[in-house]
Amino acid sequence: MNSSLLSLMKKEGLKQQADGIYLAHNLMKNQVQEDERKFREQVFSVKYDNYLDVISNNHSIPVMDFEVDLFLKKMPKGAIILDIGGCWGWHWRRLAETRPDVTVLIIDFIKINLIHALNVLKNLVGKQVLLMHADAISLPFSGDIGIFDGIWTAQTFQHIPNFKRAVNEAHRVLKPRGFFINYSLHITPLNKIIYKIFNKPFHINGTVEDTFYLVRANNDQLRDIENIFGNKVVSRYTENFFHPDLHFTFSGRINNKLGRLDAYLGGNSFVTKFFARQASFEVNKL
């Protein structure tokens, strides 16, 4: 485990609980999302025999493994990464093989997600990965001096009503020249057309069926990131073949050939923008 990260946790008074998960000292109930927290705790309170099978119904494992590798290539030797809203931590399950020099701190405001992460990551926890129950809009690190070499967040900020505050917090704890990437669901033109043909509502902004908040990636978010970072944001589009809302999930399975092809199709061409399920905003801190 990276001694700098452990020293930081100790300095900030962040203590590991009996279950192996750290607890943020400033963790407060977010009343805006309290119903969502209860909903997600209930949904994910079940046990799973095969985590990757469950994940492949909601995310393309081949695509996101490829994206993780691209992200790690940007990280310096001995990098410390903050994964905001890391959920089950599955993005980092190959870390010992791909980047044994890198350490990742995963935070999530749903405690049960981190319990599942212990099962997914197993021996990585305590060696290359730390888990912490914390809130993205109030990160438990003092001051404005950057700590992390990279910040990764996948389909998390799309669920935070105060998007700008979450980005400000990420910017605050990122080192100068550090790299930030945020993935969110895309306002996919193809899906909008299909939904319109079948006279179904296509959710873009707001609360979904009184259960959770979701805002798809949009230009206002891009401008917020550019204003906060003072740097140009690069947009990319991924998961062209993977669309759970249309019941196209077979390409999301681990080592699926179509999924591996899909991983190489990420970009910002007109065709990719039309088909892709997911959009990302990438930027370096000046």
N, C-alpha and C positions, 0 to 999 in steps of 0.2 A: 504494500500500500504506500502511496505517495506520502512522504512524511510532511510535506508542505500542507497538504490538505488536512491531514490529521491535526497538525499544529493550529491550522485555522479553526477547525471545529472546536478544539479545546479553548482557543482564545475567545471565541464567540460564546462559550459556555453551552455548546450544543452537546447533549449527552445521549449516548446510545441506550435504548431501552432493553428490557430483558429479551424481547423478540428479535433483537439485532437491528432495529430501525431507529434512527435518530429522530428526535422531536424538536421542531423549531420552537424556540422560547417565546416567539411573538405570534404563534399560531392562534388565530381567533376565528370564531364562527363567522363565516361570510353569509350574512342574512340574505343577500341577494340571491345566492346560490344554495341556500340551505336545503330547499326541497330537492334540488338536483343532486346534492351530496347524498341525501337519504335514498333517493331513487337508485343511484349508482351503487351505493353500498349494498342495497338489497339485491340488485341484478347480479352483482359479482360475488355474492356470498356463497355461491355453490362451489363444489370441488370439480376439478377437471382432470381427466386421465391423460389427455394429449393437448397441451397448450397450443402447439403450432397448428393443429387442425382447427381449433377455435379461432385463432388469430387469422388464419387464411380465409375465413368467412367475412372478415372486416378490413383486412389490409393485404396488399400483395407482398408476400414475403420476398420473392425474388427481386422485385423492384426496390423495396426498402433496404434490403441487404446491399444492393448496388449503390444506393444513395448514401448509406452509412460509410461504405468504402470510399466514396468520393469525398465525403466530409472528413474522414480520418486522414486522407492524403494532404489536407490543408493544415493539419495539426502539427506543431513542432514536436521534437523529441521530448518525452516526459510531460506532455500536455495534460492539463486538468480540464475536463469538460463538465458542464452543467446541462443536464437533461431536464427541462422543465415540463412537468406533466408526463413523466416517463412511463406511467401505467405499469405494465407487467415487465418492463425492462428488456423485452425480447430483442430489441435492436442491437444490444451489446453482448448477446450470448456467445459471439465468436471472437470477442475481444482478446482473449488469451492467445489465439492463433494469429490474428491480424495485426494487433498493436499491443504487445505485452508491456510496452513502456507507458501506456496511457491509463489514466484514472478517470472514472466517471462518477459524478454525484447525481443520483436520480432523486428528484423531488416530485411529490404528488399530493394533492389535497384530499384524495380518497384513500384512506388507510388500507382498506382491503386490497387495493391494487398493489401496494407494496408487499403485502403478505404473499400474493401470487408471484411477485417478482423474486422473492426468496426461493420459491419452488422452481422458477424458470432459470435463474442465474446460478443457483446452488453455490458451488465453491468459489465463484467469482466474487461473491459478496464478502467484503472484508479484506479481499486481496487487490482487486482492481476496481471494484464498485462499492459505493456506499449508498444507502437508501435513507431518505428523510421525509417525514411527514411535514409538509410546508405548503405555503400559498404563494403562487406566482406573483401576486400583486403586493406582497410584503416579504421579500426574501430576507432571511435572517442573518444578513451580513452587514456590519456597520461600515460607515464611511462611503466615499465615492471612488476609492482606489480599486482598480480592476483586479480581479482574482482569477478569472477563468480564461483559458486560451480559446475556448469555443463554447457556444451555446447552441444546443439542438432542441427544437421543440416540434413535435409532429402531431398535428390535429389536436392541439391543446388551446392555443390562443383563440381559436375560432369559437371556443366555449366560454370565453371570459368577456363579460359585458364591458369592462373598462380595458379595452385593448391597448389604448395609449399608455395607461399606467403600467401594464405588464411589459410593454416594450421599454419604457423608461427604466424599469427595474433591471431588465436584462442588460441594457446599455450600461447601467451603473456598475454592475459587477463584472463586466467584460473588460479584459485588458486592452490597452491600446493596440491596434492592429489585429485584435481578436476577431473571430469570424462568427457571425450570427446567421442561423437559418431557421425559418418558420414555414412549416407545411400546413396548409388548410385545404378543405374541400373547395373545388373550383366551381364556378357557375358554368357548368359544362353545356355549351350550345346544343350538342347532340341530345343530351338528356332532356333539356328544356323542350326541344321539339317533340321528342317521344312522349313526354308528360302531357304536352298540349294536345297531341293526337288522341290520347286516351282520356283527355279531360280530367287529369289529375293535378293537384297543386304541387308546384315545384318550390320547395322551401329555400329561401335565400337569406333571410334576416329575421331573427327573433326567436321566440320560444317554440319548440317543437312539441305539440300535443301536451302542453303543460308538464313536460318532463325535463327537458334540458334546453339550454340556450345554444343557438348555433348561428353564426354569421359566416358565410362563405367569403373566400379571399376576394378583395375588391380594391379599387384604386385609392379609396380613402385610407385604407390600411397601409398601402404602399407609400403614400405621401406622408403618413404619420411616421413610418420607419425612417424615411429619408430625412425628415425634419429633425428627428431625434438623433440620428447618427451623423447627420450632416454629410452624407455620402450617397452616391447613386446606388439604388437597389437593382439587382438582377432578378428577373422573374423566370421561372422554369415550370414546365408542366409535365406531370408523370401519371402513371397508371392509365394507359390508353385502353387496355383490354379488360381492365378490372373494374366492374361496376356492380357492387352488391345491390344497389337499389333497382337494377334491371335484372338481377339474379344471374349475373355473369361473374362467377367467383372462382372457376376452376383454375384460372391462370395464377391465382394467388397462392397456390400450394407450393411448398418448398421444393426446389429443383424442377418445377414445371417448365417445360421447354418454351411454351408460349410466354410464360412469365419472364423467363430469362431474356427472350427477344424484346419483350415490353420494356425491360430495364434499360436497354440501349436506345429506346425511342424517346426518352425524356429530352426535352428541349423547349424552344419557344417559337417553333414554326407555326404557320397558320393551321396546318393539319393537326398538329399536337394540341394546340389551343382548342380546337373544335372537339376533339375526342377525349382529352384527358380528364380524369376524375379529380385530380389533385394539382394544386398550384403551390409553388414555394417562392418565398422572398429571401434573398441572400444579400448580405452586406458585411463589409469590414468596418470596424470601429477606427476612426482616425486617431 
